[in-house]
């Protein structure tokens, strides 16, 4: 099922899809992604869960609306979506920007989260991460979405994955351009710098949380992942070796196995 959630009170429509049956599980996109990026993972996860994917404001087929694209907007949209679908609680599984939104949701709406999985985020105070994000914003403003897509490939994809898929990069970039707007990405990037530090919110998140990071990710080092995990009262850390930032794409089966094992596992913390 695919549909739109009307957000008349705050403006705009939110695109979402639902597939499968079982406990509700929400997948949250990375910055320049859309629900389409989860297609392969949804095929497998829908055998065990009711999988909900959605484009947050500024992404894919959702409308940005007029207000700020901050964490308050994204988390209130997700709460409204769960209400509309009749789910009091759900597992949240987020990648990169989606992981940041999931962490904020678990802080703001703790009673609505069963288990939390955050991939490719950590302690966000590393200078390199800030420089990369600033570079992306400048390239977007100077060259548009296509230039940003080409530039970001070496930041978000590990060397091994890039080498193995070099002949597919043209299609990957074209797909990114088709699924994004310059205005939406610019507004999202402007909002990201206003987000509170992950370590501050992490200390208040009480639900069992899995932090998944990779050793070839310039945006989130293994140490940043460990520091975030240590700040979480009930955190567990998994390091995926040989992968870059896009772990669910580069190591899809390993990532999915870790996620399912955690969601169906025992007590953490």
Steps between C-alpha positions, in 0.01 A plus 500: 500500500619850418323820602537855627446628851337843491661736752256789466579642844870550419493494120595247234442132431721211613547205265514153656479131414398196707583138421496169684348389829618460856641749751524852352849604388578847361795552262634856487692629196841657467532865392475464120300178506134412459280201579628341178845452653353245742333281235735202531505508882121534517458186289677298770385684813133491396507123555523568875374856554249758390757722331425872476716721278450873460660804343558771755454865405741599223538142374353296218126541448425686825429872497738721697234739628578851619652446843853407603609146412627440851478201732177626653338495156629154407416337833152650516436377145604149600277507808208610282576222251500234773171642627347485152608137459372403844837410654564610857857367489751384239860400445698785342788419263675804358796560270716816522259796504216257562692361798528853635123546470442161663724591794311828547165319481610253769593797719177691440258203487661224711174313560453456124826317426557130562858468377725744320767436235719789385742443212792721398468761772708553810631783713460783245771738616775383260651788296521284184126433505425871530735581212343235276148627569606857429664384175180326393295813562742716299505255209121479501477880478764524228425196287161361597386149595702316234827661609422417862418138410836454325693671778336303779572157350854490639372612841209259540620190315798291608794443262422132446138569414593785265753286317254213462221727375681767299301414187176567688592843639342689211165334569535555876562871449212531253268328748607738779423797275157362414406445863609837639447871454764763553266705716411207723861394554610856568234549764586167663871588513423839648299330774756230579745751647232597755452145629606446863807282559429127481673438834258733679192318372656156534530530877121536520410206272394207719395244237740221392710645219734346244767726349644372170809667355768415242877527499523677160251777572647855506171641631486272803812332635489182709605710799205737442269198495646366824468838671133522403441146625664579833270801542192283451372344823410179312725505196680232300757562226575301183792586272475392135848466351575593139189713451458872444215719622222321307508176699146381406601525132859379519442215747124439469482148642743562787313819591159333484614200704632730772179701504268200520712328764487814713129564457421141599772464762508518876540780750761770435650690790 
